[in-house]
Every structure is written in structure tokens, then in C-alpha cells.
Amino acid sequence: MTLVNKKGVDIGDHNGDVSFAALKKAGMAFVMLKCGIGSDYTSQDDSQFEANVRKAEAAGLPWGAWLYSYALNAEQARSELAHILRLLKGKKPTMPIALDVEDSDNYRKNHGGWNFSNVNSCTKIVLEGLAEAGYYPMLYTGFEEIENYISPAVYEKYDMWFAHWASKCGYKGRNLGIWQYGGETNVLENNSIPGVGVVDKDICYKDYPTIIKNGGYNGWAKGSADAPTETEPTATADVSTVATVQKWLNDNYNAGLAVDSIFGRLTKAALVRALQTELNRQAGANLAVDGIFGSKTASAIFNIKSGMQGNLTRILQALLLCNGYPSGGFDGIFGAGTESAVREYQYHHALEVDGIAGKQTFEALCG
């Protein structure tokens, strides 16, 4: 099962003895586990971390780890790195390893460490150290930090776990991997889980177990991910070409295109005609099949998103491929590769980066 668009939680000893059966019953598909706070002292280990790792693995829930940073200088940052590495020794998480950079209790501010120079350099030390040690690093933070304390050169280099308790994630960077959408405040749903209580909730945007296992991170040998099943497609190298798309349009929509691998006016118009044909078939749109993406065609578009499959998804994949954003497959299945390609396209075209192909995304692709 891919984790793209799946919900999970992040927990630590402040949540007590968490029932992982209750998490699974509530539909949670992954967990991020607090391993500790600050420098490398056993007294600062999370008291539930070892138990939570065992429970996550017994429940079959992918897990990652995070440490809350208190570093006031480079020496303490290196100690925080050592703290994480000590606690992960002998373990093989399938989710990223995150550094939590915030100052919720004002400790760093009160001790002179909450300034751009220190926060930026300490964050860089820990994340670079995790990468050098073979782990998949991630930064957990929010708007205050990226606007005032961490440079883009640091926070754009690693996947982002962004805290924004709102109806939509305000962070639009293409490195968004996890969105923490609620905790004590949750505007999308109940802030608690029966049998667990109030808990921070997250949405994942990348299939991290596959990425981490196949990439050889976190102690895994490269290529360790299970082979995909027929009902669980995963991203593979996209061997499709514009010529593949042209042949498919000819075979299925009588497009009459020259199969010349050139994405020009005629191929784009043929894709729009195919789109109009499918909107008429599937949504009763009653559009003129003229190859012109006008206001009526735009109004007929409905959201194409993860888990969907069929010719509309295949037309979306063709548009992405022809525009230079291959989805890892031209198969009509909206899996992790298609989600990633949509996000990448949205990011580079100043669209909302939500991984869902709606009116604005199709307008940009067909324009």
C-alpha cells in the first residue's frame, strides 16, 4: 500500500502508552515517533520510544523518528545528531528521520540561541549529519522558522514536514513530504482518536517506505522494497515517449497524428479532443470535440486524484509526459508517480501544490 495521501500521527511520551490498535482502527497508516530532546543524554531519551518502535513494527505501521532541538551552538547540534544516531542504532525505520526546529517553550530564545545564525547552522549540522550517516533526513518546522531563522539553502535541501494547523497547507514547496494539519487545534476533523486522546495528525505525500527501501536509506539495502502487485502500482522508470502518446491517441481516438515524437500544436489539440471525448462520456458534459480548451471544457473538469484510474487519468499522464513531467507510467492508474509529477508541475507553474489535477492544473497543461 502506498502512503501517498494517507493519514498518520506523531507521538511521544507526552501521549502516554498509546494503543496502536486504536491508531489502526482510526485509519492511521504511519507513525512518527519522538525519540528524544536535545543533547545526547539518556535522561533526555523519550521514555516511550523503544516501546513505540516495537508496537509500530508489531502493528505493521511504517515509522520514523524525530528529535526536538534545543541546540544553542554547533557543539550541542553535534550532540543532538549523536543522540539520534544512538537511539536508531540497530533499527530500520521506513519513514524519514526528522529534526524538530521550533521554540515552543522559549528555551532557545531565553538562552540566546534563537537567532538566524545559530538556528540555521545547527539545523544544517544535524540534517547533513543524518544524510552522511545514511539516513533519510527531514525537517519539521513552520512558517516562523522558514521566514526568519532557516535559509532556503537549508530547508529546501531536505524533505519538509510542515506544521500548519489549517484547512489547507500553506507551504507550497515541492519538497513537502508530510503536512501536520492538526493537534490541539484541528479544523479538518476531531482532534482526538478514541482510545488514544488528543494527538497530532499528519498527511503523507510521498511513498516513503518504497523510497527509503529502494534508495538504501535507514539501514536498508538498496532495492529492498517489495515488488508491486497488480492492485498496488508504484512508480517505475517511465519509458513512455511522446510517440507512445501519439500512437495511443491514434488507436483510441482516431487522431490521425504523425508518430514523430514532436509535441506540437496537433498533438496538443488531439489530447484536448480526447479529454473532451472522455468528459462527454463520463460526465455528460456535452462539449464540442474541437481540440480547443475553452471555458466550457474548463468548467467540465472534475478533480483527478490519487487512487483513480481510467482514460482521464491516462490523458493527464500524457499531458504531464508531453510537458516534460513523466509520471513513471502511462497506464491510466493515478499512483505515487502521477501524484509526484502533478505536484512537480504545480510547483513550477505557481499553482496550489496539492497533487490533485483540477481545473487550474488542466488549464495550464492544455494552454
C-alpha positions in Angstrom: 0.0 0.0 0.0 1.4 3.4 -0.9 1.4 6.1 1.8 0.6 8.9 -0.7 -2.3 10.9 0.8 -2.6 8.6 3.8 -3.0 9.9 7.3 -0.8 9.2 10.3 0.1 10.6 13.7 3.2 11.8 15.5 3.5 10.8 19.1 5.9 10.8 22.1 5.9 10.2 25.8 3.6 13.1 26.3 0.9 10.9 24.7 1.5 8.1 27.3 1.1 4.5 26.5 -0.6 4.7 23.0 -2.8 1.9 21.7 -1.5 1.2 18.2 -4.6 -1.0 17.6 -6.7 2.2 18.2 -4.5 4.0 15.7 -5.0 1.4 13.0 -8.8 1.2 13.8 -8.9 5.0 13.2 -7.3 4.5 9.8 -3.8 5.8 10.6 -1.3 4.4 8.1 2.0 5.5 9.6 3.6 7.0 12.8 6.4 9.4 13.5 7.9 8.7 16.9 9.6 11.2 19.2 13.0 9.7 20.1 14.2 12.4 22.5 15.0 16.1 23.1 18.2 18.0 22.9 21.7 16.7 23.5 22.9 13.1 23.9 21.9 12.3 27.5 19.9 9.2 28.3 17.8 11.3 30.7 16.6 13.1 27.5 15.6 10.0 25.6 11.8 9.7 25.1 10.6 7.2 27.7 8.1 5.6 25.2 10.4 5.5 22.1 11.6 1.9 22.4 8.1 0.6 23.2 6.6 2.6 20.4 9.1 1.2 17.9 8.2 -2.3 19.0 4.4 -1.6 18.8 4.7 0.1 15.4 6.5 -2.9 13.9 4.1 -5.4 15.5 1.2 -3.4 14.1 2.8 -3.2 10.7 2.8 0.6 10.7 5.7 2.3 8.9 7.5 4.5 11.4 10.0 7.3 11.5 11.6 9.3 14.3 12.0 12.9 15.4 14.1 14.8 18.0 13.1 18.2 19.4 16.1 20.5 19.1 17.4 22.7 21.9 20.9 23.4 20.4 22.5 26.7 21.4 25.7 26.1 19.4 27.4 23.8 17.0 28.7 21.5 19.7 25.2 20.9 21.0 24.0 20.4 17.5 26.6 17.6 17.0 25.4 16.1 20.3 21.8 16.1 19.1 23.0 14.3 16.0 24.8 11.7 18.2 21.6 11.4 20.3 19.5 10.5 17.2 22.1 8.1 15.9 22.5 6.3 19.2 18.7 5.7 19.5 18.4 4.5 15.9 21.3 2.0 16.1 20.2 -1.4 15.1 16.8 -0.1 13.9 15.5 0.1 10.3 12.7 2.7 10.1 10.8 3.1 6.8 9.9 6.8 7.3 12.2 9.8 7.5 14.3 10.9 10.5 13.2 14.4 11.4 14.7 17.3 13.3 12.0 19.4 15.1 13.0 23.0 14.9 10.8 25.3 16.8 11.0 27.2 20.1 7.6 26.5 21.7 8.9 26.9 25.3 11.2 29.8 24.5 14.2 27.9 25.8 16.5 28.9 22.9 15.3 32.5 23.0 15.9 32.8 26.7 19.4 31.3 26.3 20.5 33.4 23.4 20.2 30.7 20.7 17.1 31.7 18.9 18.6 33.7 16.1 19.1 33.1 12.4 22.8 32.4 12.6 22.5 29.7 15.3 19.3 28.1 14.3 20.3 27.9 10.6 23.8 26.5 11.3 22.6 24.0 14.0 19.8 22.7 11.7 22.3 22.3 8.9 24.7 20.3 11.1 22.1 17.8 12.2 20.4 17.2 8.8 23.7 16.9 7.0 25.0 14.5 9.6 21.9 12.3 9.2 22.4 12.2 5.5 26.1 11.4 5.8 25.2 8.6 8.2 22.9 7.1 5.5 19.6 8.2 6.9 16.7 9.9 5.1 16.6 13.4 6.8 13.5 15.6 7.2 12.9 19.0 8.7 9.9 19.6 10.9 9.1 23.3 11.2 6.6 26.1 10.4 6.2 29.5 8.9 8.0 31.5 11.6 11.1 29.4 11.2 11.4 29.4 7.4 10.7 33.1 7.3 13.1 34.2 10.0 15.5 31.5 11.1 16.3 28.9 8.4 17.6 29.7 5.0 16.1 28.2 1.8 19.5 26.7 1.1 18.9 24.5 4.2 15.2 23.9 4.3 14.8 23.3 0.5 17.5 20.7 0.5 15.6 18.2 2.6 12.0 16.9 2.7 9.7 19.1 4.7 7.3 18.1 7.4 5.3 21.2 7.8 3.2 22.3 10.8 0.2 24.3 9.7 -3.0 23.7 11.6 -5.4 24.9 8.9 -7.8 23.7 6.3 -5.0 23.7 3.6 -1.3 23.5 3.9 0.2 26.9 3.3 3.6 25.6 2.4 3.9 25.3 -1.4 7.5 24.0 -1.7 7.9 20.9 -3.9 9.8 19.2 -1.0 6.7 19.0 1.1 6.6 15.4 2.3 4.3 15.5 5.3 1.8 18.0 6.5 0.9 18.2 10.2 -2.6 19.5 9.8 -3.8 19.4 13.4 -3.0 18.9 17.0 -4.8 20.5 20.0 -6.4 22.6 17.2 -7.7 20.7 14.2 -10.0 22.5 11.8 -10.4 19.5 9.5 -11.7 16.8 11.9 -11.8 15.8 15.5 -8.5 16.4 17.3 -8.6 13.1 19.1 -8.7 9.4 18.4 -10.9 7.1 20.5 -8.6 5.1 22.9 -5.7 7.5 22.3 -6.8 11.0 23.1 -5.7 14.3 21.6 -2.9 13.7 19.1 -1.1 15.4 16.3 -2.3 14.3 12.9 -0.5 14.3 9.6 -0.9 13.6 5.9 1.9 12.0 3.9 2.6 13.0 0.3 5.4 10.5 -0.7 5.6 6.7 -0.6 8.4 6.8 1.9 8.8 3.0 2.6 9.4 2.4 -1.1 11.7 5.4 -1.5 13.7 4.5 1.6 14.0 0.8 1.0 14.8 1.2 -2.7 17.2 4.0 -2.0 19.1 2.1 0.6 18.5 4.6 3.4 18.0 4.0 7.2 19.9 0.7 7.2 18.1 -0.9 4.3 19.9 -2.5 1.3 19.2 -0.8 -2.0 16.2 -2.2 -3.8 14.7 -3.7 -0.7 11.1 -2.7 -1.4 8.6 -5.4 -2.2 7.7 -5.8 -5.9 4.4 -4.1 -6.7 1.2 -6.1 -7.0 -1.4 -5.8 -9.7 -3.6 -3.7 -7.4 -0.8 -1.7 -5.9 1.1 0.2 -8.7 4.3 2.0 -7.7 6.5 4.4 -9.6 8.9 2.9 -12.1 11.2 4.4 -14.7 9.0 6.0 -17.4 9.9 4.5 -20.8 7.0 6.2 -22.5 7.6 8.9 -25.1 5.6 11.4 -27.0 5.5 8.9 -29.8 3.8 6.4 -27.3 1.1 9.0 -26.6 0.6 9.8 -30.3 0.1 6.1 -31.1 -2.3 5.7 -28.2 -4.3 8.7 -29.5 -4.4 7.3 -33.0 -5.5 3.9 -31.8 -8.2 5.1 -29.3 -9.4 8.4 -30.6 -8.7 8.3 -34.4 -6.4 11.3 -34.0 -4.5 10.8 -37.3 -1.3 12.0 -35.9 2.2 11.5 -37.4 4.1 9.4 -34.8 7.1 11.7 -34.8 7.7 12.3 -31.1 7.1 16.0 -31.5 4.7 17.6 -29.0 3.4 20.4 -31.2 0.0 22.0 -31.9 -1.6 19.0 -33.5 -0.7 16.6 -30.7 -1.9 19.0 -28.0 -5.2 19.5 -29.8 -5.6 15.7 -30.1 -5.1 15.4 -26.3 -7.7 18.1 -25.7 -10.1 16.3 -28.1 -9.5 13.1 -26.2 -10.2 14.9 -22.9 -13.4 16.4 -24.3 -14.5 13.0 -25.5 -14.0 11.4 -22.1 -15.7 14.3 -20.3 -18.7 13.8 -22.6 -18.7 10.0 -22.0 -18.1 10.1 -18.2 -19.7 13.3 -17.1 -22.3 14.1 -19.8 -20.5 17.4 -20.4 -22.0 17.8 -24.0 -18.8 19.5 -25.2 -17.9 20.2 -28.8 -15.0 17.9 -29.5 -12.9 20.6 -31.2 -9.5 20.4 -29.5 -9.9 23.9 -28.0 -9.6 24.1 -24.2 -12.1 26.9 -23.6 -14.2 28.0 -20.7 -16.8 25.2 -21.3 -14.2 22.5 -21.2 -12.6 24.1 -18.2 -16.0 24.1 -16.4 -16.5 20.4 -17.1 -13.2 19.3 -15.5 -13.5 17.5 -12.2 -10.7 16.6 -9.9 -8.4 13.7 -10.9 -6.6 12.4 -7.9 -4.8 9.5 -6.2 -6.5 6.1 -6.4 -8.4 6.9 -9.6 -7.9 5.1 -12.8 -9.1 5.1 -16.4 -8.7 7.2 -19.6 -9.0 10.6 -17.9 -6.0 9.7 -15.7 -4.2 8.4 -18.8 -4.8 11.7 -20.6 -3.5 13.5 -17.5 -0.4 11.3 -17.6 0.0 12.0 -21.4 -0.2 15.8 -20.8 2.3 15.6 -18.0 4.7 13.5 -20.1 4.4 15.7 -23.1 5.1 18.8 -21.0 8.2 17.2 -19.6 6.9 15.8 -16.3 6.8 12.0 -16.7 4.7 10.2 -14.1 6.6 6.9 -14.0 4.0 5.2 -16.1 1.5 5.7 -18.9 -1.1 3.2 -17.6 -4.2 5.2 -16.5 -3.5 4.5 -12.8 -3.1 7.5 -10.5 -0.4 6.2 -8.2 2.5 7.7 -6.4 4.4 8.6 -9.6 1.5 10.5 -11.0 0.9 12.3 -7.7 4.6 13.3 -7.7 4.5 14.5 -11.3 1.4 16.6 -10.7 3.0 18.2 -7.6 6.2 19.0 -9.5 4.2 20.6 -12.4 2.1 22.6 -10.0 5.1 23.9 -8.1 6.9 25.1 -11.3 3.7 26.8 -12.6 2.8 28.7 -9.5 -0.3 26.5 -8.8 -1.5 25.2 -5.5 0.7 22.2 -4.8 -1.9 19.6 -3.7 -1.2 16.7 -6.1 -4.8 16.9 -7.4 -5.3 17.7 -11.1 -8.3 20.0 -11.2 -9.4 22.9 -13.5 -6.4 25.1 -13.0 -3.9 22.3 -13.5 -5.6 21.1 -16.7 -5.8 24.7 -18.0 -2.1 25.1 -17.5 -1.3 21.7 -19.1 -3.5 22.4 -22.1 -2.8 26.1 -22.6 
